[in-house]
Amino acid sequence: MAENVHVQRSKTEELTELDKKHYIHPTTPPKAQAEQGTPLIFEDGNGIYANSTNGERYIDGLSMLWNVNIGHGQKELAEAAKEQMSKMAYASSFKGYSNEPAIRLAEKLASIAPGDLNAVFYTSGGSESNDTAFKLSRFYWAQKGQPQKRKIIALQKAYHGVTVAAQTATGIPAFHDFAASNIGEVFHAKPHLTNCELGDKGDPNYEGCIRDIVEKEGADTIAAVIMEPVQGSGGVHMPPDGYLQAVRKLCDEFDILFIADEVICGFGRTGRMFAVEHWDVVPDLMSIAKGITSGYSQLGGVMINDEIRNTIVQYDGVLSHGFTYSGHPTACAVALKNIEIIERDHIVENAANMELELKKGFKYLEDKHPHVTKCRSLGLLAAFELHEDRDSGKLFDLSVAPATFVVEDCFDRKLILRTLGSNREIVAIAPPLVINKQEIEEMIGIIDDSITAFEKKLG
């Protein structure tokens, strides 16, 4: 046993040094990474658990990056990848070439997507999907004889990715400002103002809402509105009742395309296959990625409705957009098996049921801890906040960073969560959708202990 521990440490130390020298990490402080090295090197996993090279087991309370929906260690997905790789791992989709997994997956996606979203353009991930949605929106309007309809309206606190156009649409300052890599003609509206989007100009928040931007810029210049049904990295913000319907109505009124960014929300995360189904809204385009393969292979796409599809297929030139890995056969085979498992094992229903258990845990935390507030969950996309005074809504000073303390303490107790919010006040939770009641209780118990430690620190 002691020998195994020594081997594990030796391996981890070697990998840490190599990591520091050669690996530039995304969304990580580069200086700290280069000086201190990685805090955790993953080795393997099973269900909601991820194991490190040191032999330690962690609860993956965020599905890594909101994407390991059916959990770690699913051998059926590995077998699906192996079977496809042994036949043909990769095939190009350029010049009209195709492959069976890409075709079968396109058919499957059309069968499960809302409304008339019956065609898909494949990408490698979420950022590419949103970039593609912008391009297809502009291309569609050009084909309809309205090339001036180019502008995109996103929301403040939105997260749509980090490619140049998607980063521009992202409304989180650190991402939006990175490397000054932004395109023009993208606007950020105040989020979740239902009355304003329905036309209430007497609302004191009207200036800067979507409708206000449309009226000022001119509907004949707006290509699309994009939004996450539930904002993810911006803070797990839930829309008020009627909001998505109001935006859908606005887009119809002004002849603007509605893009739903379901990259995080899709494939069961919110207790429905797609989050827009909670509000009976059908977008014109829908960006997908992450849960489509549960992270087992890199794949994304944009679902488009029949009107856009039928317009695009009238174009007799070359569609000058695409990625090397569009329609990747192995990734598509993995996605097909992933969706089969989601449906066969009733994983969407489990996410809805476990939402109730998670909310019970939140209620316990609120009752016990005076700083816990604004608990929220739709399916297993959830968060709570830590305020200095929850009755008045007063936040802790940024220097306190309460969520950062709790998340780091949870990490020490072998639970992986995420800190969000401008004052580092939001704790985000999004475990694999295969989680059960006992595992949720285990997770809540760790969070409880970490909040208690934070309260002791406050004195």
WOVEN-V270273 format. One record per pair of residues at least 24 apart in sequence whose ideal C-beta (glycine too) atoms are under 7 Angstrom apart, sorted by the first residue. I is the first residue (numbers start at 0). GAP is how many residues later the second one is. Records with the same first field share a line. If there is no record, write none. Layout:
I=GAP / GAP
This chain:
7=45 / 46 / 47
8=45
10=42
11=29 / 41 / 42
14=26 / 38
43=29
44=27 / 28
45=26 / 27
46=24 / 25 / 26 / 385 / 387
47=383 / 384 / 386 / 387 / 391
55=358
56=357
57=356 / 357 / 358
58=355 / 356 / 357 / 383 / 384
59=356 / 371 / 372
60=354 / 355 / 356 / 368 / 370 / 382
61=354 / 355 / 356 / 366 / 368
62=367 / 368 / 369
63=231
65=166 / 198 / 203 / 224 / 364
66=223 / 224 / 227 / 228
67=226 / 227 / 364
68=198 / 199 / 200 / 222 / 225 / 363 / 364
69=224 / 268 / 271 / 272 / 277 / 362 / 363 / 364
70=361 / 363
73=267
75=261 / 265
76=219 / 257 / 260 / 261
79=253 / 254 / 257
80=216 / 249 / 252 / 253
83=245 / 246 / 249
84=245
87=241
88=240 / 241
89=238 / 239 / 240
90=238
92=233 / 234
93=228
98=228 / 230
100=228 / 231 / 232 / 235
101=225 / 227 / 230
103=232
104=227 / 230 / 231
107=228 / 231
108=194
111=161
112=161 / 173 / 190
113=160 / 162 / 163 / 168
114=167 / 190
115=189 / 190
116=169 / 186 / 187 / 188
117=188 / 191
118=185 / 190
119=181 / 182 / 183
120=180 / 181 / 183
121=179 / 204 / 205
122=177 / 178 / 200 / 203
123=174 / 175 / 176 / 199 / 201
124=164 / 173 / 175
125=35 / 137 / 161 / 163 / 164 / 174
126=34 / 35 / 36 / 39
127=35 / 172 / 195
128=134 / 158 / 159 / 160 / 171 / 172 / 173
129=30 / 31 / 36 / 39 / 96 / 131 / 157
130=32 / 34 / 35
131=170 / 189
132=93 / 126 / 152 / 154 / 169
133=31
134=186
135=149 / 166 / 168 / 172
136=86 / 87 / 120 / 122 / 148
137=85
139=168 / 171 / 172
140=82
142=168 / 172
143=167
145=74
147=72 / 73
148=71 / 72 / 73 / 74
149=35 / 71 / 73
150=34 / 36 / 66 / 70 / 71 / 72
151=33 / 34 / 71 / 72 / 74
152=34 / 36 / 57 / 60 / 69 / 72
153=32 / 34 / 72 / 73
154=33 / 34 / 36 / 72
155=32 / 33 / 34 / 35
156=34 / 74 / 77 / 78 / 80
157=69 / 70 / 73 / 76
158=73 / 74 / 75
159=66 / 101
168=57
170=63
171=61 / 62
186=26
188=24
190=46
191=47 / 48 / 51
193=46 / 48 / 49 / 52
196=49 / 50 / 53
197=48
209=37 / 40
210=39
213=40
218=35 / 36 / 37
221=32 / 34
222=34
223=32 / 33 / 35
224=26 / 31 / 33 / 34
225=33 / 35
226=33 / 34
227=33 / 36 / 37
228=31 / 33 / 36 / 46 / 47
229=35 / 40 / 45 / 148 / 151
231=32
232=187
234=148 / 185 / 186 / 191
235=140 / 145 / 146 / 147 / 184 / 190 / 192
237=138 / 140
243=32 / 35 / 37
244=34 / 36
247=33
256=27 / 28
257=25 / 26
258=24 / 25 / 26 / 28
259=26
260=26
261=24 / 25 / 26
262=24 / 25 / 26 / 27
263=26 / 117
264=116
265=25
266=24 / 25 / 75
267=74 / 79 / 80 / 83 / 165
268=82 / 110 / 111 / 112 / 164
269=108 / 109 / 111
270=77 / 80 / 81 / 84 / 107 / 108
271=76
272=75
283=24
291=43 / 46
292=38 / 41 / 42 / 45
293=44
295=38 / 42
296=33 / 34 / 37
297=27 / 33
298=29 / 32 / 33 / 36
346=86 / 87
349=83 / 84
350=28 / 29 / 82
351=27
353=26 / 81 / 86
354=24 / 25
356=80 / 83
357=24 / 82
360=79 / 80 / 83
363=80
364=79 / 82 / 83 / 86
367=80
368=82 / 86
370=31
371=79
379=50 / 51 / 53
380=49
381=47 / 48
382=43 / 44 / 45 / 46
383=43
384=40 / 41
385=39
386=38
394=28 / 30
395=27 / 29
397=25 / 26
401=52
402=24
404=49 / 52
405=44 / 45 / 48
408=41 / 44
409=36 / 37 / 40
412=33 / 36 / 37
414=28 / 31
